[in-house]
Amino acid sequence: MLDSTVTDRFADLDSGPLQGLEATPPRPEIAASWRRSELSGVSAETAGPVLGQVTTDGQLGRAARPILVSREAAIRDAGGCLFLTDNEARVIWVSAADVELDFRIQEANIEPGYCFDEALAGTNSAAVALETSRPVEVVGDEHLSPALRSLGFAGAPISHPARRRVVGTLNLGYCVERPQPLAKSLLTEIVAKIERRLYEESAAGEERLLESYLTGLRDCRHPLICLNSHTIVCNSVAARTLGTVDQAMLWEQASAAINERRVQVTSVDLGDARRMAAKISPIYDDGRPVGAKIELRPRAVPAIRTEERRAVGLPSLAGQSEGWRRMVGEALAARAGSGPMLLSGERGTGKLSVARALFGESRPAVVDAALSGVDGPRRWLAELRTLLQGSADVLVITHLEALDEFTLRTLGALIVDAPDSGPRVVATLNREPATPAPDVLSFVDFGHVVQVPALRERLDDLPDLLVALGSRTAGAGDPVRWMPDAVQTLARLEWPNNLNSLATVVRDVVRGLSVPVVDARNLPATIRAAASRRPLSHLEQLESAAITQALQQCSGNKLEAAKKLGIARSTLYRRINSLGIDLTTFNY
C-alpha cells in the first residue's frame, strides 16, 4: 500500500510502495514526480483524475484519430490499449482493449474528459511526459493512485512541428503481468506520424488563411485582418490602426464567430476610442474552421456620449442596459404613486443610491435598521416613530434584513399608524442568492417593490460605471479612460459585493495611475488571475498572480520567469495554459 506522502516513500522503502520488491531508490523521473505530487498536496488517499470538459474534436484529436484507429486492433491483440491526452493531461480518446485490460482501464477512469494532471492524479505517464517533454514509462507501484497500480503505461509527448510546443501525449497501457517491452519504440513511431499530420493540417490552414486575406485585399482602404490562435495577417491600414490590445480583443470576437460557425456583424471599440463596425467571417478548410477574416469599417452612427447614456430617467446614476432601464422605469412609476416603497436586491447593488436619486430633491432622511442590534430594538423603534411623525418628506430605512420578526411586525404597525403628513417611506432589503431573506412583505405592507439588478445582470453598463467611479476617485483631474482590454478583464470577474466590490477595485487602480489611462497591465495581478477563463480556487488565483508577476519582472522571458519561480519551463507553460492566463494582454 502506498504511504500518504513522498517523504514516507524515501524514508522507508521496505514498508512503502515498493514493499516486496528490491529496496532500490526509484528512478530519477519517478522520484521527481513524487516530489512534485507532494508539493501539490497529492497523496495516495487523494490521488485521482477529475472529470471536466474537453474538446475531443480539436486539432490534435482530428489529426491523431485516423492514425490511432488504424493501429487499434493490432495493439489490442497484443494486450495493450492507447489513450490520447491534450496538453493539460485531459483524456480525449481511448482505444478498445481486451476484457481484462478494459476492466482495469475503466476502474482507473481512463475515459474522455478525465484529467490526469500531476497535481490531481499524482505520478502517471501522461503527466510525467508533459512535465519532462520526454518519453517515459510508469509501472505498477510507481503510480500514486491505487487505481493505476495494476497497470503499466508508456507515454510520449506530442509536439506541434509548426508551433514548436507540446500539444498532448500518447500513452500505451497494459496489465503489469503482461509487460510490453516495445511500448516506447511503438509510441515513437505513432507519435511521429501524428506530428506529421499536424504539420500538414497546419500548413493547409495557413494556406486558407492567406487565400482569404488575398481575396479580401481588393479593397485596401479599410483594415483587413485574417487570424487564428497563433497567426495574424493584416494589411497596412490595419497595422497602423490596431495595437496589441486591439488584436487581443479582436481575437476574442473572432473566437466566438469560429465556435458558432457563423458570420457576425458587431461593433468594436479600439484603443484610440474609435468605434468601428466589424464583419467577422469564419475561414474553413475542408469544412472545419481554421481562422477568421475581420473587415473593419468606420461606424456610421457615432458612439453615444457618456452623458447621453446616463440620461435614462436617473441622470445622476450610470447605466443604460436593458435590465437597468427596466428597473428605472419601475422605480419612477413607484415614485409617482403613494405608500411605502421597497428596493430589493443583492448586497452592494446601489439600492440606497437609487433611493437618493429618486428623491434627491427631497433630501431624504436615512436610518439604518442594522443599528437596532446595537442600540436595542425598542430604542431604535422609538427613534423611528419620532422620524415618522417628523417633517421630512422622505424617510429611507436601510438593511431591513437585519430586523427580527418582532421588530418587523412593529415597524409595519408604525408605518400604518403614521400620519398622512409624515414622510414617504422607502426601504432597502439585501437578498443574497444563496441565503433566504426574511419574508418582509408578511409584516410590512409595501405597495411598491422594485428589484435592483446585480452587476452580473448589467455588464453592458460596465464602461459607464468605470467612468463614473473613476471620476469619483480622480476628482477634478483629467477623466480616466478605460481601455477595452481592462473592461474585458473586469467583465470576467465574479463580483460578490457588486458595485461595492467594483468601486474598491477602481479606487485602488485609479490612485496608482501615473497617467489617466487604464489598460489590463494597470490591474492588480490578483484581478487578472481571477479573470481567467475558468473559475479558479483561491490557491489557483495566488499561483496565477505569482506567475504573471514573475513574467512582468522578467520582461516576458519565460525561462527566466520559470527559474525565478523555481519550476521547469515546461511546468510554467502547462500552468499558464491550465490557469487560463492570457499573455496577449501584457505588454512587456
C-alpha positions as CSV (number, residue, x, y, z in Angstrom):
1,M,0.0,0.0,0.0
2,L,1.3,3.4,-0.9
3,D,2.2,5.7,2.0
4,S,0.5,9.1,2.3
5,T,3.5,11.3,1.5
6,V,6.5,11.2,-0.7
7,T,8.6,11.6,2.5
8,D,7.4,8.3,3.7
9,R,8.4,6.7,0.4
10,F,12.0,7.8,0.8
11,A,12.2,7.2,4.5
12,D,11.1,3.5,4.5
13,L,11.1,1.8,1.2
14,D,10.7,-1.6,2.8
15,S,7.3,-0.7,4.2
16,G,6.4,1.7,1.4
17,P,5.2,1.5,-2.2
18,L,8.0,-0.9,-3.2
19,Q,7.3,-3.5,-0.5
20,G,8.1,-7.0,-1.8
21,L,10.5,-5.6,-4.4
22,E,14.1,-4.8,-4.2
23,A,14.7,-1.8,-1.8
24,T,16.3,0.3,-4.5
25,P,15.7,4.0,-4.9
26,P,13.1,5.0,-7.5
27,R,14.2,6.1,-11.0
28,P,15.0,9.8,-11.1
29,E,12.0,10.8,-13.2
30,I,9.7,8.9,-10.9
31,A,11.2,10.4,-7.7
32,A,10.9,13.9,-9.1
33,S,7.3,13.2,-10.0
34,W,6.6,12.0,-6.4
35,R,8.1,15.2,-5.1
36,R,6.0,17.4,-7.4
37,S,2.9,15.5,-6.3
38,E,3.7,16.0,-2.7
39,L,4.3,19.8,-3.2
40,S,0.8,19.9,-4.9
41,G,-0.8,18.3,-1.8
42,V,-1.5,14.9,-3.5
43,S,-1.3,11.7,-1.6
44,A,-2.3,8.1,-2.1
45,E,-5.6,8.8,-0.5
46,T,-6.4,11.8,-2.6
47,A,-4.8,11.0,-6.0
48,G,-7.2,10.5,-8.8
49,P,-8.4,12.1,-12.1
50,V,-11.1,14.7,-12.2
51,L,-13.9,14.8,-14.8
52,G,-14.3,18.0,-16.7
53,Q,-15.0,19.4,-20.2
54,V,-12.6,18.6,-23.0
55,T,-12.6,19.3,-26.8
56,T,-12.4,15.9,-28.5
57,D,-12.7,17.4,-31.9
58,G,-9.8,19.8,-31.6
59,Q,-6.8,19.8,-34.0
60,L,-4.9,17.1,-32.1
61,G,-7.9,14.8,-31.9
62,R,-8.7,15.2,-35.7
63,A,-5.1,14.6,-36.7
64,A,-4.5,11.7,-34.4
65,R,-7.7,9.7,-34.6
66,P,-7.3,8.2,-38.1
67,I,-3.8,7.1,-37.2
68,L,-4.8,5.6,-33.9
69,V,-7.8,3.8,-35.2
70,S,-5.6,2.1,-37.9
71,R,-3.4,0.7,-35.1
72,E,-6.1,-0.1,-32.6
73,A,-6.8,-3.7,-33.5
74,A,-3.1,-4.7,-33.6
75,I,-2.4,-3.1,-30.2
76,R,-5.5,-4.7,-28.6
77,D,-4.4,-8.2,-29.9
78,A,-1.0,-7.6,-28.3
79,G,-2.7,-7.0,-24.9
80,G,-2.4,-3.2,-24.9
81,C,-4.5,-0.1,-25.5
82,L,-3.9,3.5,-26.4
83,F,-5.1,6.8,-24.9
84,L,-4.5,10.3,-26.1
85,T,-4.4,13.4,-23.9
86,D,-4.2,17.1,-24.6
87,N,-1.6,19.4,-23.1
88,E,-3.4,19.6,-19.8
89,A,-3.3,15.8,-19.4
90,R,-7.1,15.5,-20.2
91,V,-8.0,12.3,-22.0
92,I,-9.6,13.0,-25.4
93,W,-9.6,9.4,-26.9
94,V,-9.2,5.9,-25.7
95,S,-8.9,2.7,-27.8
96,A,-10.6,-0.6,-27.2
97,A,-8.9,-3.3,-25.2
98,D,-9.3,-6.9,-24.2
99,V,-11.8,-7.8,-21.4
100,E,-9.3,-7.8,-18.5
101,L,-7.4,-4.6,-19.5
102,D,-10.6,-2.8,-20.4
103,F,-12.0,-3.5,-16.9
104,R,-8.9,-2.1,-15.3
105,I,-8.9,0.9,-17.6
106,Q,-12.4,1.7,-16.7
107,E,-11.7,1.2,-13.0
108,A,-8.9,3.8,-13.3
109,N,-11.3,6.3,-15.0
110,I,-9.2,6.5,-18.2
111,E,-12.0,7.9,-20.2
112,P,-12.6,11.1,-22.3
113,G,-12.9,14.1,-20.1
114,Y,-10.9,12.9,-17.1
115,C,-7.8,15.0,-16.3
116,F,-4.7,13.2,-15.2
117,D,-2.7,16.3,-14.3
118,E,0.1,15.5,-11.8
119,A,-1.5,17.9,-9.3
120,L,-4.7,15.8,-9.3
121,A,-3.8,12.2,-10.1
122,G,-0.2,12.1,-9.0
123,T,2.5,10.2,-10.9
124,N,1.3,8.8,-14.3
125,S,2.8,8.6,-17.8
126,A,0.8,11.4,-19.3
127,A,1.7,13.9,-16.6
128,V,5.4,13.0,-16.5
129,A,5.7,13.1,-20.3
130,L,4.2,16.6,-20.3
131,E,6.5,17.7,-17.4
132,T,9.7,16.3,-18.9
133,S,8.9,16.6,-22.6
134,R,10.4,13.1,-23.0
135,P,9.0,9.5,-23.4
136,V,8.6,7.8,-20.0
137,E,7.3,4.5,-18.6
138,V,5.4,4.3,-15.3
139,V,4.7,0.8,-14.0
140,G,2.6,-0.6,-11.1
141,D,3.5,0.8,-7.7
142,E,5.3,3.8,-9.3
143,H,1.8,5.3,-9.6
144,L,0.5,7.3,-6.7
145,S,-3.2,6.4,-7.3
146,P,-4.1,2.9,-6.1
147,A,-6.4,2.5,-9.2
148,L,-3.4,2.6,-11.5
149,R,-1.1,0.2,-9.7
150,S,-2.2,-2.9,-11.6
151,L,-1.3,-1.2,-14.9
152,G,1.8,-0.1,-16.7
153,F,2.0,2.8,-19.1
154,A,4.4,4.1,-21.6
155,G,3.8,7.8,-22.5
156,A,5.3,10.1,-25.1
157,P,4.8,13.8,-25.7
158,I,3.4,15.1,-29.0
159,S,4.9,18.3,-30.3
160,H,3.4,20.6,-32.9
161,P,6.0,20.9,-35.6
162,A,5.0,24.4,-36.6
163,R,4.3,25.9,-33.2
164,R,7.2,24.1,-31.5
165,R,5.3,23.3,-28.3
166,V,3.9,20.2,-26.7
167,V,0.2,19.8,-27.6
168,G,-0.5,16.4,-25.9
169,T,0.6,12.9,-25.1
170,L,0.1,9.4,-26.4
171,N,0.1,6.6,-23.9
172,L,0.1,2.8,-24.3
173,G,-1.3,0.9,-21.3
174,Y,-1.0,-2.7,-20.3
175,C,-1.5,-5.1,-17.4
176,V,1.6,-5.2,-15.2
177,E,1.8,-9.0,-15.5
178,R,1.9,-8.7,-19.3
179,P,4.7,-6.1,-20.0
180,Q,5.2,-4.5,-23.4
181,P,9.0,-4.2,-24.0
182,L,8.5,-2.4,-27.3
183,A,6.0,0.1,-26.0
184,K,8.3,3.1,-26.2
185,S,9.5,2.4,-29.7
186,L,6.0,1.8,-30.9
187,L,4.8,5.1,-29.4
188,T,7.7,6.9,-31.0
189,E,6.7,5.6,-34.4
190,I,3.0,6.6,-34.0
191,V,3.8,10.0,-32.5
192,A,6.0,10.8,-35.5
193,K,3.0,10.1,-37.8
194,I,0.7,12.3,-35.7
195,E,3.2,15.2,-35.7
196,R,3.5,14.9,-39.5
197,R,-0.3,15.0,-39.8
198,L,-0.4,18.1,-37.5
199,Y,2.1,19.8,-39.7
200,E,0.1,19.1,-42.9
201,E,-3.1,20.3,-41.3
202,S,-1.4,23.4,-40.0
203,A,0.1,24.2,-43.4
204,A,-3.3,23.7,-45.1
205,G,-4.9,26.0,-42.5
206,E,-2.3,28.7,-43.1
207,E,-2.9,28.4,-46.8
208,R,-6.6,29.0,-46.4
209,L,-5.8,32.0,-44.1
210,L,-3.6,33.5,-46.8
211,E,-6.1,32.8,-49.6
212,S,-8.9,34.5,-47.6
213,Y,-6.6,37.5,-47.0
214,L,-5.6,37.9,-50.6
215,T,-9.3,37.5,-51.7
216,G,-10.3,40.3,-49.4
217,L,-7.4,42.6,-50.2
218,R,-9.2,44.1,-53.2
219,D,-10.4,47.0,-51.0
220,C,-7.2,48.3,-49.4
221,R,-8.8,51.4,-47.9
222,H,-10.1,49.7,-44.8
223,P,-8.5,47.5,-42.2
224,L,-8.5,43.8,-43.1
225,I,-7.3,41.1,-40.7
226,C,-7.1,37.3,-41.1
227,L,-6.1,35.4,-38.0
228,N,-6.2,32.3,-35.9
229,S,-4.9,31.4,-32.5
230,H,-1.2,31.8,-33.5
231,T,-1.1,33.7,-36.8
232,I,-2.3,37.2,-37.8
233,V,-2.1,38.6,-41.4
234,C,-3.3,42.2,-42.0
235,N,-2.9,45.0,-44.5
236,S,-1.0,48.2,-43.8
237,V,-4.2,50.1,-42.8
238,A,-4.9,47.6,-40.1
239,A,-1.2,47.6,-39.0
240,R,-1.4,51.3,-38.5
241,T,-4.8,51.2,-36.8
242,L,-4.5,48.3,-34.4
243,G,-2.4,47.9,-31.3
244,T,-1.6,44.8,-29.3
245,V,-4.7,45.3,-27.1
246,D,-6.9,45.7,-30.2
247,Q,-5.6,42.4,-31.7
248,A,-6.3,40.5,-28.5
249,M,-9.8,41.9,-28.3
250,L,-10.5,41.1,-32.0
251,W,-9.3,37.5,-31.4
252,E,-11.8,37.1,-28.7
253,Q,-14.5,38.3,-31.0
254,A,-13.2,36.1,-33.8
255,S,-13.2,33.0,-31.5
256,A,-16.9,33.4,-30.8
257,A,-17.6,33.5,-34.6
258,I,-15.4,30.5,-35.2
259,N,-17.0,28.5,-32.4
260,E,-20.6,29.3,-33.6
261,R,-19.6,28.8,-37.2
262,R,-21.5,31.9,-38.5
263,V,-20.8,35.3,-39.8
264,Q,-21.1,38.0,-37.1
265,V,-21.6,41.8,-37.6
266,T,-20.8,43.8,-34.4
267,S,-19.3,47.0,-33.1
268,V,-15.8,47.1,-31.6
269,D,-14.2,49.9,-29.6
270,L,-10.5,50.3,-30.5
271,G,-7.8,51.6,-28.1
272,D,-7.9,55.1,-29.6
273,A,-11.5,55.4,-28.6
274,R,-12.8,54.9,-32.1
275,R,-15.9,52.7,-32.6
276,M,-15.8,50.5,-35.8
277,A,-18.2,48.2,-37.4
278,A,-16.7,44.7,-37.7
279,K,-17.8,41.9,-40.0
280,I,-16.3,38.6,-38.8
281,S,-16.4,35.6,-41.1
282,P,-15.0,32.1,-40.2
283,I,-12.4,30.7,-42.6
284,Y,-12.9,27.0,-43.4
285,D,-10.6,24.2,-44.7
286,D,-12.5,21.1,-45.8
287,G,-15.5,22.0,-43.6
288,R,-13.6,22.8,-40.4
289,P,-12.9,26.3,-39.2
290,V,-9.2,27.3,-39.3
291,G,-9.4,31.0,-38.6
292,A,-11.5,34.2,-39.2
293,K,-11.5,37.2,-41.5
294,I,-12.3,40.5,-39.9
295,E,-13.3,43.5,-42.0
296,L,-13.5,46.9,-40.2
297,R,-15.4,50.0,-41.3
298,P,-16.0,53.3,-39.6
299,R,-19.3,53.1,-37.7
300,A,-21.9,55.2,-39.4
301,V,-23.7,56.1,-36.1
302,P,-21.3,57.8,-33.6
303,A,-20.8,56.3,-30.2
304,I,-23.2,57.5,-27.5
305,R,-21.5,60.0,-25.2
306,T,-21.4,59.0,-21.5
307,E,-23.6,62.0,-20.6
308,E,-26.3,60.8,-23.0
309,R,-26.1,57.2,-21.8
310,R,-26.7,58.3,-18.2
311,A,-29.9,60.2,-19.1
312,V,-32.2,57.2,-18.6
313,G,-34.5,58.7,-16.0
314,L,-31.9,58.9,-13.2
315,P,-29.2,61.1,-14.7
316,S,-27.1,61.0,-11.5
317,L,-26.6,57.2,-12.0
318,A,-24.6,55.5,-14.7
319,G,-26.4,52.8,-16.8
320,Q,-28.4,52.2,-19.9
321,S,-28.6,48.4,-20.2
322,E,-31.9,46.7,-20.7
323,G,-32.1,45.5,-17.1
324,W,-31.2,48.9,-15.7
325,R,-33.7,50.7,-17.9
326,R,-36.5,48.3,-16.8
327,M,-35.6,48.9,-13.1
328,V,-35.5,52.6,-13.6
329,G,-39.0,52.5,-15.2
330,E,-40.4,50.6,-12.3
331,A,-38.8,52.9,-9.8
332,L,-40.1,56.0,-11.5
333,A,-43.6,54.5,-11.6
334,A,-43.4,53.7,-7.9
335,R,-42.2,57.2,-7.1
336,A,-45.3,58.6,-8.9
337,G,-47.5,56.5,-6.7
338,S,-48.1,56.6,-3.0
339,G,-47.4,54.4,0.0
340,P,-44.3,52.7,1.2
341,M,-41.8,51.5,-1.4
342,L,-39.2,48.7,-1.1
343,L,-35.9,48.4,-3.1
344,S,-34.8,44.8,-3.0
345,G,-31.6,43.3,-4.4
346,E,-28.2,41.7,-3.6
347,R,-25.7,43.4,-1.3
348,G,-23.9,46.3,-2.9
349,T,-26.2,46.8,-5.9
350,G,-26.7,50.5,-5.1
351,K,-30.2,50.5,-3.6
352,L,-29.5,53.5,-1.4
353,S,-28.1,55.4,-4.4
354,V,-31.3,54.6,-6.3
355,A,-33.4,55.9,-3.4
356,R,-31.4,59.1,-3.2
357,A,-31.5,59.6,-7.0
358,L,-35.3,59.1,-7.0
359,F,-35.9,61.5,-4.1
360,G,-32.8,63.7,-4.1
361,E,-34.7,67.0,-4.2
362,S,-36.5,66.0,-1.0
363,R,-33.2,65.4,0.9
364,P,-34.4,62.1,2.4
365,A,-33.5,61.2,6.0
366,V,-31.7,57.8,6.3
367,V,-32.0,55.4,9.2
368,D,-30.1,52.1,9.3
369,A,-32.0,49.1,10.6
370,A,-28.7,47.3,11.4
371,L,-28.3,49.7,14.3
372,S,-31.3,48.1,16.0
373,G,-28.9,45.4,17.1
374,V,-26.6,47.9,18.6
375,D,-29.0,50.4,20.3
376,G,-31.6,47.7,21.1
377,P,-34.9,47.2,19.1
378,R,-37.1,49.3,21.5
379,R,-34.8,52.3,21.4
380,W,-34.4,52.1,17.6
381,L,-38.2,51.8,17.1
382,A,-38.8,54.8,19.4
383,E,-36.4,56.9,17.3
384,L,-38.1,55.6,14.1
385,R,-41.6,56.6,15.5
386,T,-40.3,60.1,16.0
387,L,-39.0,60.3,12.4
388,L,-42.3,59.0,11.0
389,Q,-44.1,61.9,12.7
390,G,-41.5,64.5,11.7
391,S,-41.3,67.0,8.9
392,A,-39.0,65.1,6.5
393,D,-40.5,64.5,3.0
394,V,-38.9,61.0,2.6
395,L,-37.5,58.5,5.1
396,V,-35.2,55.8,3.8
397,I,-34.8,52.7,6.1
398,T,-31.8,50.6,5.0
399,H,-31.0,46.9,5.8
400,L,-34.4,45.5,6.7
401,E,-32.8,42.1,6.6
402,A,-31.2,42.9,10.0
403,L,-34.6,43.0,11.8
404,D,-36.2,40.1,13.6
405,E,-39.8,39.2,13.2
406,F,-41.0,41.2,16.3
407,T,-39.2,44.4,15.1
408,L,-40.5,43.9,11.5
409,R,-44.1,43.5,12.8
410,T,-43.8,46.6,15.0
411,L,-42.3,48.5,12.0
412,G,-45.2,47.6,9.9
413,A,-47.6,48.9,12.6
414,L,-45.7,52.2,13.0
415,I,-45.9,52.8,9.2
416,V,-49.6,52.1,9.2
417,D,-50.3,54.4,12.2
418,A,-48.0,57.3,10.8
419,P,-49.9,60.5,10.0
420,D,-50.7,61.3,6.3
421,S,-48.5,64.4,6.6
422,G,-45.5,62.2,7.6
423,P,-42.6,61.3,5.3
424,R,-42.9,58.8,2.4
425,V,-41.2,55.6,3.5
426,V,-38.6,53.9,1.2
427,A,-36.8,50.8,2.5
428,T,-34.0,48.6,1.2
429,L,-33.6,44.9,1.6
430,N,-30.5,42.8,0.9
431,R,-31.4,39.4,-0.7
432,E,-28.4,37.1,-1.2
433,P,-28.6,34.4,-3.9
434,A,-27.8,31.5,-1.5
435,T,-29.3,32.9,1.7
436,P,-33.1,33.2,2.2
437,A,-34.1,36.7,3.3
438,P,-36.8,37.3,5.9
439,D,-40.3,37.5,4.5
440,V,-40.5,41.2,5.0
441,L,-43.7,41.5,2.9
442,S,-45.6,39.4,5.5
443,F,-45.0,42.1,8.2
444,V,-44.8,45.4,6.3
445,D,-47.3,46.4,3.6
446,F,-45.1,47.8,0.8
447,G,-47.3,48.9,-2.1
448,H,-44.4,49.0,-4.5
449,V,-41.5,46.5,-4.7
450,V,-38.6,47.2,-7.1
451,Q,-35.8,44.7,-7.8
452,V,-32.4,46.4,-8.4
453,P,-30.3,44.2,-10.7
454,A,-27.0,42.7,-9.7
455,L,-23.8,43.8,-11.5
456,R,-23.5,40.5,-13.4
457,E,-27.0,41.2,-14.9
458,R,-25.9,44.6,-16.3
459,L,-22.4,44.1,-17.5
460,D,-23.3,46.2,-20.5
461,D,-23.1,49.1,-18.1
462,L,-19.6,48.4,-17.0
463,P,-17.9,51.0,-19.2
464,D,-20.2,53.7,-17.9
465,L,-19.8,52.5,-14.3
466,L,-16.0,52.5,-14.6
467,V,-16.0,56.1,-15.9
468,A,-18.4,57.3,-13.1
469,L,-16.5,55.5,-10.3
470,G,-13.1,56.6,-11.7
471,S,-14.2,60.2,-11.8
472,R,-15.4,60.0,-8.2
473,T,-11.8,58.9,-7.2
474,A,-9.9,61.2,-9.6
475,G,-11.8,64.3,-8.7
476,A,-11.3,67.4,-10.8
477,G,-8.3,65.9,-12.7
478,D,-8.3,64.6,-16.2
479,P,-11.1,62.0,-16.8
480,V,-9.8,58.4,-16.6
481,R,-10.0,56.4,-19.8
482,W,-10.6,52.6,-19.5
483,M,-9.2,50.6,-22.4
484,P,-11.1,47.7,-23.9
485,D,-8.8,45.0,-22.6
486,A,-9.2,46.4,-19.0
487,V,-13.0,46.4,-19.4
488,Q,-13.0,42.9,-20.8
489,T,-10.8,41.6,-18.0
490,L,-13.1,43.2,-15.3
491,A,-16.2,41.8,-17.1
492,R,-14.9,38.2,-16.5
493,L,-14.8,38.7,-12.7
494,E,-17.2,37.5,-10.0
495,W,-18.4,40.5,-8.0
496,P,-19.6,39.1,-4.7
497,N,-20.5,42.6,-3.4
498,N,-21.5,44.0,-6.8
499,L,-20.9,47.8,-7.1
500,N,-19.1,47.9,-3.8
501,S,-16.5,45.4,-5.0
502,L,-16.1,47.3,-8.3
503,A,-15.7,50.6,-6.5
504,T,-13.0,49.2,-4.3
505,V,-11.0,47.9,-7.4
506,V,-11.5,51.2,-9.3
507,R,-10.3,53.3,-6.3
508,D,-7.2,51.2,-5.9
509,V,-6.4,51.3,-9.6
510,V,-7.0,55.0,-10.2
511,R,-5.0,56.0,-7.2
512,G,-2.0,54.2,-8.5
513,L,-2.1,55.7,-12.0
514,S,0.7,58.0,-13.3
515,V,-1.4,58.9,-16.4
516,P,-5.2,58.8,-16.6
517,V,-5.4,55.7,-18.8
518,V,-6.2,52.2,-17.5
519,D,-5.4,49.0,-19.5
520,A,-5.1,45.4,-18.3
521,R,-1.5,46.0,-17.2
522,N,-2.7,48.5,-14.6
523,L,-5.0,46.0,-13.0
524,P,-3.6,44.1,-9.9
525,A,-2.2,40.6,-10.6
526,T,-4.8,39.1,-8.4
527,I,-7.5,40.7,-10.6
528,R,-6.0,39.4,-13.8
529,A,-5.8,35.9,-12.2
530,A,-9.4,36.0,-11.1
531,A,-10.5,37.0,-14.6
532,S,-9.1,33.7,-16.1
533,R,-11.5,31.9,-18.5
534,R,-12.4,29.3,-15.9
535,P,-13.2,29.7,-12.2
536,L,-10.1,29.4,-10.1
537,S,-9.8,28.3,-6.5
538,H,-8.2,30.7,-4.0
539,L,-4.9,28.8,-4.3
540,E,-5.0,28.9,-8.1
541,Q,-5.6,32.7,-8.0
542,L,-2.5,33.1,-5.9
543,E,-0.5,30.9,-8.2
544,S,-1.7,32.8,-11.3
545,A,-0.8,36.1,-9.6
546,A,2.7,34.8,-8.9
547,I,3.2,33.7,-12.4
548,T,2.0,36.9,-14.0
549,Q,4.1,39.0,-11.6
550,A,7.2,36.9,-12.4
551,L,6.7,37.2,-16.1
552,Q,6.4,41.0,-15.8
553,Q,9.5,41.2,-13.7
554,C,11.4,39.1,-16.3
555,S,10.1,41.2,-19.2
556,G,8.2,38.2,-20.6
557,N,11.2,35.9,-20.6
558,K,9.6,32.5,-19.7
559,L,12.8,30.7,-19.0
560,E,13.9,33.4,-16.5
561,A,10.4,33.5,-15.0
562,A,10.5,29.8,-14.5
563,K,13.8,30.0,-12.8
564,K,12.5,32.8,-10.6
565,L,9.5,30.6,-9.6
566,G,11.7,27.6,-9.1
567,I,9.9,25.4,-11.6
568,A,10.7,23.9,-15.0
569,R,9.9,25.9,-18.1
570,S,7.6,23.1,-19.3
571,T,5.7,23.3,-16.0
572,L,5.4,27.1,-16.4
573,Y,3.8,26.6,-19.9
574,R,1.4,24.0,-18.5
575,R,0.3,26.1,-15.6
576,I,-0.2,29.2,-17.9
577,N,-2.5,27.1,-20.1
578,S,-4.2,25.3,-17.2
579,L,-4.9,28.6,-15.3
580,G,-6.1,30.3,-18.4
581,I,-3.6,33.2,-18.2
582,D,-4.0,35.3,-21.3
583,L,-0.5,36.6,-22.2
584,T,-1.8,38.6,-25.1
585,T,-3.0,41.3,-22.6
586,F,0.5,42.0,-21.4
587,N,2.9,44.5,-23.0
588,Y,6.3,43.7,-21.5
